């Protein structure tokens, strides 16, 4: 008998794919793809089978971190994770996002800045 999950394959990364994990991935490429009648930026990562649809906030963040031209993003390492986002009306939802990796600090050894 077929498994229903075989018929529910999605082309793009979803929060259910990530769950409580943070993945350190390298950007392989950025394309423009048609989604829901609109042209959207999609980022692809080394080792990942699915691309990630980018929203306005994520595009802005990547642009500030790596440059306005998406070809500058290729090769950059990012953390892919699920985080709470907020709509203009104040309601929140969980969505997949990327961020520049945070520096690792060993709290036992580091001099505290506070």
C-alpha positions in Angstrom: 0.0 0.0 0.0 1.3 3.5 -0.8 2.4 5.8 2.0 0.6 9.2 2.0 3.9 11.0 2.6 5.1 9.8 -0.8 2.3 12.0 -2.4 3.0 15.0 -0.1 6.5 15.8 -1.4 7.2 19.5 -1.4 9.7 21.3 -3.6 10.8 23.8 -1.0 12.0 23.6 2.6 9.2 23.8 5.2 9.4 24.2 8.9 8.4 20.6 9.3 11.7 19.6 7.6 13.8 21.6 10.1 11.9 21.2 13.4 14.1 22.0 16.4 17.4 21.8 14.6 19.8 24.4 13.2 21.7 23.4 10.1 25.0 25.0 9.0 24.9 25.0 5.2 26.7 26.7 2.4 24.7 28.6 -0.3 25.1 26.8 -3.6 23.0 29.1 -5.8 20.2 31.6 -6.0 17.5 31.5 -8.6 14.2 33.2 -9.5 11.3 30.8 -9.7 7.6 31.3 -10.3 5.5 30.5 -7.1 1.9 31.3 -6.6 1.8 33.6 -9.7 4.8 35.7 -8.5 8.5 35.6 -9.2 10.4 34.6 -6.0 14.0 34.3 -5.0 14.9 30.7 -4.0 18.2 29.8 -2.4 19.8 26.3 -2.8 22.3 24.8 -0.4 25.1 22.2 -0.7 23.9 18.8 0.5 20.2 19.9 0.5 17.6 18.4 -1.9 15.2 21.3 -1.5 15.4 25.0 -2.2 14.2 27.7 0.2 11.7 30.3 -0.8 12.9 33.7 0.5 10.6 36.2 2.1 11.2 40.0 2.2 12.9 39.9 5.6 15.2 37.0 4.7 16.2 38.7 1.4 16.9 41.9 3.3 19.0 40.1 5.9 21.0 38.2 3.3 21.6 41.4 1.4 22.9 43.2 4.5 25.1 40.2 5.5 26.6 39.2 2.1 25.8 42.0 -0.4 23.0 43.3 -2.6 23.9 41.0 -5.6 22.8 37.5 -5.1 25.9 36.1 -6.8 27.9 37.3 -3.8 25.8 35.0 -1.6 27.2 31.8 -3.3 29.6 30.1 -1.0 28.4 31.9 2.1 27.8 29.7 5.2 24.4 30.3 6.9 22.4 28.7 9.7 19.0 27.4 8.5 16.4 27.3 11.3 12.8 27.8 12.3 12.0 31.0 14.2 9.0 33.0 15.3 8.2 35.8 12.9 5.7 38.6 13.2 3.2 40.0 10.7 2.4 43.7 10.5 -0.8 43.1 12.4 1.2 41.7 15.4 0.3 38.1 15.0 3.1 35.6 14.9 3.9 32.4 13.1 6.9 30.0 12.8 8.8 30.1 9.6 12.1 28.9 8.1 14.8 31.5 8.0 18.6 31.8 7.6 21.1 33.8 9.5 24.8 34.5 9.5 26.4 31.9 11.9 26.9 33.2 15.4 30.4 33.1 16.8 31.0 30.2 19.2 32.1 31.4 22.6 33.1 29.0 25.5 31.5 30.8 28.4 33.8 29.1 30.9 36.9 30.5 29.2 35.9 33.7 27.6 36.2 37.1 29.3 32.6 38.3 29.7 31.7 41.7 28.2 29.2 42.4 30.9 
